[in-house]
């Protein structure tokens, strides 16, 4: 278990009262963001504090009034769900950097320039986000932040969510090797020709079509037939 000096505080306020828990920095962040599903080793102490820094414990009456229970696991889950986690400065910096990187990756994969139909390079997206002064949330998923980020940069660079449909024909000898790639890229209308070749339609964000072509050509040695559908 972590030493006291290697802890952070999970805090919840209710009816003017503060309820604080001493928690492990890494495990608490993983639990808060959903990476960790259970509370094992998250708590450093089973005590609920009014002021953890001063070691001042919260009263039993205030705890039961706020949470409706004295069970520490139930209390902890409520604190994490409704309260705040006080990350260390280094933790917050790293978390925000990682979240920014993931949001940029998602935008590059899902958004294109509506005029050229080409994806924006990550560097251009990052520059636009910096110019828009977009604020990333260390706890909110990248997927949930992507839409807000796109709206923030819409006045700076042209952006559009677009999907592309591509008809694909895979020679019989490569069908098994390519099946996973096709499934990962929105495969539908799967058919098998008399010669054993596989025919299907893949629908995917316009921003990842280049990635798709690269993968499918590499898997078949270039012996794949594709056609863009309108």
Buried (B, 14 or more C-beta within 10 A) or exposed (E): EBEEEEBBBBBBEBEEBBBBBBBBBBBBBBBBBEEBEEBEBBBBBEBBBBEBEEEEBBEEEBBEEBBEEEEBEEBBBBBBEEBBBBBBEEBBEBBBEEBBBBBBBBBBBBBBBEEEEEBBEEEBBBBBBEEBEBEBBBEEEBEEBBEBBBEBBBEBBBBBBBEBBBBBBBBEEBBEEBBEBBEEBBBEEEEEEEEEBBBBBBBBBBBBBEBBEEBBEEBBEEEBEBEEEE
